[in-house]
Amino acid sequence: MKPSNMAASNLPFRVLEVLFSYLDLPDLFSCSLVCKKWHDFLQDENNSVWRLVCLRNLNKEALKGDLLCSVPTYKAKVRAFYHSWNANDCSRNVHVKPNGFTLHRNPVAQSTDGARGKVGFNSGRHAWEVWWEGPLGTVAVVGLATKNAPMQCQGYVALLGSDDQSWGWNLVDNYLIHNGDNQGNFPQCNNAPKYEVGDRIRVILDMEDNYVAFERGYEFLGVAFRGLPNVNLYPAVSAVYGNTEVAMVYLGPPLDG
C-alpha cells in the first residue's frame, strides 16, 4: 500500500536510510516524488543511501583513481554509470571493460569500430567527457549518433560522421564530419593544438537549441554542429587503433559560464 504523504513525512531519517538502501535507481526516483521530506533526503547526493547504491552498482576499479574525478558525489557516479558505454550497442571488435566506463578496441586489421552510450537525448541540456587512454591512430572521432548509425565498417575511416545519422570531430586532423562530408576545421582558429592522449574532451549537447559544442581542459572551443534533429542522439566514438581505449563519463546538465 502506498503510504500517505502524512505518514511518509513522519518516518525518521534513520528508517528512510534503511528502507531506501534496498532500492534501485528507478524506485528511488519514485520515492523522491512521494513527499518533500523524501525528496529532500534524496537530494543529499553524498548520503549513506547513495553511497550504498554506488557500491552496489559500480565496479571497485571504477571508484579508484581519477576516472570519476569530474563527478565527486555518490549520486553523480551512479548517474554516470547508467549513462556509460552500452556493451550491447557497439562494434563486435569492441568490448567494455569491467569498470563500465572504458571501451577497448581489439587489434583487428582494416576495421573501424564504434560504440554508443546507453542513453540518448532528445530534450534538455547534457554534458559528458570523453578521452583516449591509448594512441589515436589515423582516425579518432568523438561526437553523436542516432540508433541507426553503423558502429563498424571496413577500412580505416571516419565512421562517426560518415552518414546523415552521425556527427563527429576527428581529433587527429581537427576536421568536423557529417553525412560523409568535411565540414571544416575545428576549432576555428589558427594553429589549433592537436589532441594529446589523456586530454578530456567535454561534449555539450543542447537539445533546446539543437547544437553540440566541445570544450578541452575547460576551454570552450565553440559550437561544432547546429540544426540537430529532434531525435534521440547518443554519445558515440569511433576508433581504428588496435588496443586503444576510450573512456566516457556523463556529467549531467552543463554549468553555464
C-alpha angles and dihedrals in degrees: 000000000000109000118239117250090249094053091044094052091052095059112109117245091245090058091048089050092056095043096047093047089072096052131094125228099272091050092048089053090053090049091054088063096053099082142333094263093055091044093051092046092054092045088072097093095193101047123122093263094060089043091056093045089050094050091046095052107031127073113243089239090061092055094054126080127000100314094108099027091121091059104051101172127077093236091051091051091052091048091050090052092053088052097045129112116313109234088198095051107056141083117294086241092061131073131182114238121236091262087070095224104072128069123205122208113212117228098261117156123234096009135116114206134192145179138205131213122250095248130052125200131220098161140029131027124292140178134194138167126234127185138169115238092189140032119313098220118198096316129029116163131185125186144081138321139182120228088263097060114107118245098201138038140159121270131017106296142136094272093173102071095021093118141018091274097070143043123204147177113211105217092197098064101012094241127144115223132195132155089002093299132116105242095192139268122321130233093030100228137102116274094001109199117252121242116264123208109266096028109133114230113203114210116204115196118189111188091175091066095020102237140118125215135180137222130190121197089349090304111128107229097186141253112316103185133016132187096044114178122255095250133105108290119193132203106254144170137185126205140178107188117105115247093003116145130211125195128201129190122184112222104185125230112002119250111243119228 
